[in-house]
Amino acid sequence: MSRKIAEVALGVVTGIGGFLEVGSLATAVQGGAEFGFQLGWAVLLGSASLMVLMEASGRLAAVSDRTLIDQLRERFGIRFFLLPLVVGFVVSLLVLASEIGGVSLALQMATGVRFQLWALPIAFLAWLLLWRGTFSLVENGTAILGLVSVVFLVGAAALHPRWTSVGAGLIPSRATHEVARYWYLAISILGASISPYLYAFYSSGAIEDGWTTEDLGVNRITAVLGNLFGGGLALMTLVVAAMVFLPRHIHVDAYEQTALVLTPALSHPGFVFFLATLAITCFGTTLEIALAIAYMLAQGLGWPWSENMRPAADSRFSFTYTVVLLVAAIPIALGVNVLGLTNISMVLTAASLPVTVVPMVVLMNDRDVMGKSVNGFVGNVALVALAVMSCVILLAAIPLQLLGGS
Amino acid sequence: MKGVALIHDVLDAQLLDRTQQKMGRVDGLVLELRDGEPPRVAELLVGGSIAAERVGGWMTAIVRGCCRVLRIEPAVSRIPFDAVEAIGACVEVKVDARSTSAMRTERWLDEHFACRIPGGSGEERK
């Protein structure tokens, strides 16, 4: 029993600590700065969607002892599987570069040393932790240190927003100005919350931690509470940005501006906590994505894999995370615009959703795979709605990037 | 007679060797055509070039190109169907993974990469 409670607690912590990262921070701050509380619904929808997908992929792994990636290859064959594999790989690599960029910028703002110089040392440190550490070190370390992001709740409370207005933003409404930009940011926020790497990582984690059908309750509670708290923090970020930037007509064009978002509420400690949040959460996500990419390739192609094994026992797996960390650090070391890269990554992530979400509808209803734990009516309504939404996003993403991307 | 749906249950399944080591996926199946007798499944094939053929000519070209750049022959491992021990969530076979070409890249990286970096080798679990 105490083990169960500990697992749920850990899951919730993962939700809180794992939710905020470079994408959700940047998009929530931009959303708040430009449209006040009006895009709150996108944050809510994003965390609700992730809740559904995490629960489903965790249940899939616990019941069938196979990860989502395994099932995509086994049920749909290599011809189809190549699509989610390649799309997932490219999008995750872009997000990985953005996360390394996030840590680098936080360190630049803290030390004054240019962010380009930080990229390779950060990638090296991440690699070292993966090389020497275990899965629970990555999972729990990221989660516990990520709790620093609770500072956004403190910041929001200190600014005394009108909570009824915040609540009103949770109901979708039409844009009053800059329609294309509004929908562009809505899609970016969704892409930042729902990333394929997240459920590839989550369902691999279920196997690494040896989940069985007994863990289905833990899985459900983790997905619900974790995303509730995590999404709540992203919403608070949007609230803080809305209270600080919107009245001052500050458009966020660079990360350096976002760093000041907590200063009016919490003065200098706000700045320090912002940098700590940015650095820690992006670094944690760097570890998770590098692993997720290695999981995708290893599982899809049948290689040995486990973060708990010595690198030599699964050398293709460990070689993969080594190479992707290096490759992702290069654009940052060359000085690309991190905010621009983040925005593009988030929109592409959103556009990539159908290739994993649509097959998931099939898998979750396959009795051969799921046995008694197939999706119920509510689960199916949610998953099908998500699949339809993901297809709409795919069609809208590129036009909106052209019209609404700054 | 208990049948096995070859495409559904065997093709693309995870292969495990006699020590439960993961050794790739079933990328192809070979049927042996026999005079006067029904055809039978002769071999399981493991290899990127086999999987590539199933994707299409363009993928085969990419794999061939990569092999040419790396100056290697595409590795194809042929496992006799007689060696299959169990077909379930994974396909278990009575072979030693390390002795097959399915693990060629794994072995090479093991020797030239993982074992050369401190902390890479040692006990199997960290």
Boltz contact constraints between the chains, C-beta under 6 A:
constraints:
  - contact:
      token1: [A, 73]
      token2: [B, 12]
      max_distance: 6.0
  - contact:
      token1: [A, 74]
      token2: [B, 12]
      max_distance: 6.0
  - contact:
      token1: [A, 77]
      token2: [B, 12]
      max_distance: 6.0
  - contact:
      token1: [A, 78]
      token2: [B, 51]
      max_distance: 6.0
  - contact:
      token1: [A, 78]
      token2: [B, 54]
      max_distance: 6.0
  - contact:
      token1: [A, 78]
      token2: [B, 55]
      max_distance: 6.0
  - contact:
      token1: [A, 79]
      token2: [B, 55]
      max_distance: 6.0
  - contact:
      token1: [A, 82]
      token2: [B, 55]
      max_distance: 6.0
  - contact:
      token1: [A, 131]
      token2: [B, 119]
      max_distance: 6.0
  - contact:
      token1: [A, 132]
      token2: [B, 119]
      max_distance: 6.0
  - contact:
      token1: [A, 134]
      token2: [B, 126]
      max_distance: 6.0
  - contact:
      token1: [A, 302]
      token2: [B, 14]
      max_distance: 6.0
  - contact:
      token1: [A, 302]
      token2: [B, 22]
      max_distance: 6.0
  - contact:
      token1: [A, 302]
      token2: [B, 24]
      max_distance: 6.0
  - contact:
      token1: [A, 302]
      token2: [B, 25]
      max_distance: 6.0
  - contact:
      token1: [A, 304]
      token2: [B, 22]
      max_distance: 6.0
  - contact:
      token1: [A, 308]
      token2: [B, 125]
      max_distance: 6.0
  - contact:
      token1: [A, 308]
      token2: [B, 126]
      max_distance: 6.0
  - contact:
      token1: [A, 309]
      token2: [B, 124]
      max_distance: 6.0
  - contact:
      token1: [A, 310]
      token2: [B, 122]
      max_distance: 6.0
  - contact:
      token1: [A, 310]
      token2: [B, 124]
      max_distance: 6.0
  - contact:
      token1: [A, 311]
      token2: [B, 114]
      max_distance: 6.0
  - contact:
      token1: [A, 311]
      token2: [B, 120]
      max_distance: 6.0
  - contact:
      token1: [A, 312]
      token2: [B, 110]
      max_distance: 6.0
  - contact:
      token1: [A, 312]
      token2: [B, 114]
      max_distance: 6.0
  - contact:
      token1: [A, 312]
      token2: [B, 115]
      max_distance: 6.0
  - contact:
      token1: [A, 312]
      token2: [B, 120]
      max_distance: 6.0
  - contact:
      token1: [A, 312]
      token2: [B, 121]
      max_distance: 6.0
  - contact:
      token1: [A, 313]
      token2: [B, 124]
      max_distance: 6.0
  - contact:
      token1: [A, 315]
      token2: [B, 106]
      max_distance: 6.0
  - contact:
      token1: [A, 315]
      token2: [B, 109]
      max_distance: 6.0
  - contact:
      token1: [A, 315]
      token2: [B, 110]
      max_distance: 6.0
  - contact:
      token1: [A, 315]
      token2: [B, 114]
      max_distance: 6.0
  - contact:
      token1: [A, 316]
      token2: [B, 106]
      max_distance: 6.0
  - contact:
      token1: [A, 316]
      token2: [B, 109]
      max_distance: 6.0
  - contact:
      token1: [A, 318]
      token2: [B, 114]
      max_distance: 6.0
  - contact:
      token1: [A, 319]
      token2: [B, 109]
      max_distance: 6.0
  - contact:
      token1: [A, 319]
      token2: [B, 113]
      max_distance: 6.0
